[in-house]
């Protein structure tokens, strides 16, 4: 896979994860006072996605730097 292709894949993954995370956090806000264990699990899942998004953003920056050098 070329660097350009990898960068495109990372961009697509970032867009997808951001949209999924936004939807998940909206669901949490809409749930109100329901099962606190379920809400806690959903918050933890959203936080894990935020970490993955941060990792992908770092990867994207690395790929962009690689492309600029070549």
N, C-alpha and C positions, 0 to 999 in steps of 0.2 A: 504494500500500500504506500503510495507516495505521501509526502508531507502535506501536500495540498488536499488530498483525499482524507487524510487523517484529520486535518483541521476542519474540513467540512463535516465530518462525522462528529467531532467534538462539539461544533456549533449546533448541530441538530440535537445531540444529546442534551446540551445545556437548555435549549429552548423547550424540549419535552419535559425535562425535570423541573424547570421553573414553572411551567404550566401545571404540572401534576402537583407540585408543592403548594402553589397558590390555591388550587381547588381543595386540597386536603385541609389547608388552614381555614378556608371558607367553611368547609364542613364542620370543623371543630367549633368555629364561631356560631354556626347555626344550631349546634346540638343543644345548647343551653345546659340546664342542670340535669344531665342524664348520668349514665354510668361513668363514674370518675376514673375507673380503671381503664375503660376503653378510651376515654379522652386522653389519659396519660400515655397510653400506648400510641395513639395517633400523633400526639405532640412529639414523642420520642422518634417516631418514624419521620416526621417532618424535619426534625433537627438532624437526623442522619442524612436526609436528602440535602440539607443545607451544606453539610460537610462534603458530600459528594460533588455538589455544585462548585464549592470552593476548590476542590481538587481538579475538577475539569477546567475551571478558569485558569488555574496555574498551568495546566497542560496546554491550554490554548495559547497562553503567553509564551511558553517555551517553543511551541510550534511556530508562532509568528516570528520569534527571534531567529529561529532556524531558517525560515524562509527569507528573512531580510539579509542574512549572512550569505546566502547562496545566490 
